[in-house]
Amino acid sequence: MSTVAFHTLGCKVNHYETEAIWQLFKDAEYNRVDFEQNADVFVINTCTVTNTGDKKSRQIIRRAIRQNPDAVICVTGCYAQTSSAEIMEIPGVDIVVGTQDRHKLLDYIDTYQDERQPINGVSNIMKNRTYEELDVPYFTDRTRASLKIQEGCNNFCTFCIIPWARGLMRSRDPQKVIEQATQLVNSGYKEIVLTGIHTGGYGQDLKDYNLAQLLRDLETVDGLERIRISSIEASQLTDEVIEVLQQSTKVVRHLHIPLQSGSDSVLKRMRRKYSMAHFSERIQKLHAALPGLAVTSDVIVGFPGETEAEFQETNDFIVNHHFSELHVFPYSPRIGTPAARMDDQIDEEIKNERVHKLIELSNQLAKSYASKFENDVLEVIPEEKGSKDGVLVGYADNYMKIEFAGDESLIGQICKVKVTQAGYPINQGTLLRVVEHATNASENEKVLS
């Protein structure tokens, strides 16, 4: 039996797609082995979001070739899509496939084994208007299941290469989304994370169907307890979506809404399609509709031309809008994007200073958010063993990370946990009981004596 090993760089979508590619190999009766072992085939799923992503991808490709000169080396993902010629020049790369046509991989491997000629299977992604169906019935290493609902992005922000790596916005057929959600629930998952390249844009290319409708339809999936949206733009938080979130019993109290900057002038240079006034109005409406909501966000600091005053605007906006945690990135020029060619690139030292300021602010915000839940009882799904024996770690619906004493058999189950000590990055809790949701509306709960 042939063996295959995978290495995934980059985002959640890549991790999802590696699982999907593994399903194709599994159906072809391959065995999966660890990347550090010898395998017949190596698949490296690459990232290109920054120049460092490219560099890391090349390092991993070279390492696989060095350690396994006789294996078939396949490279896929975003870096493969944008720079296939560059990858084909690495001696030892056998097959390159981008972010489409991944179902052809196995045929390419057969062809390569017959003809021993490297194959470049990358074609123009900008012409693609259909969503590539890649099914994942279960995940090898997770208690939260990702469910990819869309591909591509039409935004063309000046700092971002992703539309060139992923193509334009394509939504997955709603029927297929519901089918896969049902399949994941049947595999034992209680929480599903809706994911994509521009997740909140789902439905923009569909007739008479949108994200709000998809959420309503997912609400009816029996046995699904939690729906999490991996990321959504403020402009996609329409009144209709907010109303669905307010009425839903399954969508969690946590949204990730990328800010990138709190200054209108910086947003213009980034070519982001919202103003701070609009962002502010949406966030306020959300908080009013969903008390206790956690809003996390991404911020880029040191974007070309960012003045001290513009940075201060971002800082103040974050303070005034009570985010519960930030992912802070220093701006990193991505070759091939308009922002990399802009004048007024910011000095690395200034960038670092600003990053540290916002990370400190994020830590304060996270602590202050968590402190509101001290002594409250939250539903936690433990995902793994904690720092010591007999301890589990998992996430509450509002994305607070909670550690509590419990048996390993509880991993993946919904547990009622009292927060005994709020903190960040981790909160301490005590297990009260395990919730067993029957398929009908009535609830059975196992009380722990």
Order of alpha helices (4+ residues) and beta strands (2+ residues): beta-alpha-beta-beta-alpha-beta-alpha-alpha-beta-alpha-beta-beta-beta-alpha-beta-alpha-beta-alpha-beta-alpha-beta-alpha-alpha-beta-alpha-beta-alpha-beta-beta-beta-beta-beta-beta
